[in-house]
Structure formats: structure tokens, C-alpha cells
Amino acid sequence: MQAARIAQILVGAAFGAAVGVGGYTFVYARGYSYLSDNPDVCANCHVMHAHHAGWMKGSHRSVATCNDCHTPPGFVGKYVTKGTNGFWHSFAFTTGWFPDTIRIRPSNHDVTEQACRKCHSDITEMMDGPHRQGEPTDCVRCHKTVGHL
């Protein structure tokens, strides 16, 4: 019985420490700012400066923010994606385990592809119409610098 009580205390202490360190890090890193749609927040990380600068000079600046292209529509999908990406971005930057040139993950590529197709449906519907042969067109593959120059 004594060992079970000690195990409970250790688990509770570990959980408390994780919540405390996580909460401190969230506040210190201004994690709350990532809940907004402000594109300047995306430039908080040095690896995003060039992307943000490119967006500032690009044509999409007047019609789309980062979230319009990089999160799915809907409240739940948007914040699940932001939370997942935020966790892995923080993990990569904290540990230093990220490439100097960042690469889009397949799941984020799919989100961006769907955003292209939503806003440019008049074009993509013609390209993917009844006469299409082979795989659907991949907007991001050919237009990977759109939005970031």
C-alpha cells in the first residue's frame, strides 16, 4: 500500500511539473498570441522571417492571412491544426531539430492545397473537370512560392 501511495505522489508531482513548465513556457513564448489571425505572429520564429517578408510583398497579402492558407476551415480544424503545429514547431525549435530551410509536412500541404482549391475553385474546377486525365492537379507543387514570393 505504501508503494502505491508513493507512486501516486510521484505521478502527481511529474504531472504538476509538466503543467507548470508547459504553462510557464506558453506565457513566456507568448503562446496566446498564436490564437489570433495576425500574420506578424508567424514571424516570431526566425525561420519564418523570409516567409513573412515574402507574404508582405506578395499579392495574397490583401486577401489572405497565414491562417487562411495554412489552417483548415472551421473552428475545431483550425485550432487543432494550430495546436499541433505549434507543439511540433516549439519542440523543433527548442531541441534544434529542424532543417535550416523548413519543409511543409504532408498534412499541412493538404490543408494548403485545399485552401487554394477553395479560393480558386473557378480555375481548379476547370482543370479537374471531366476531361482530366491522371491525378488531380497539385496547386502547391507548381505554385509553391505563391503567398511567400
Summary of the structure (lengths in Angstrom):
residues: 149
radius of gyration: 20.3
end to end distance: 64.2
largest distance: 72.9
contacts: 319
relative contact order: 0.10
helix: 69%
strand: 0%
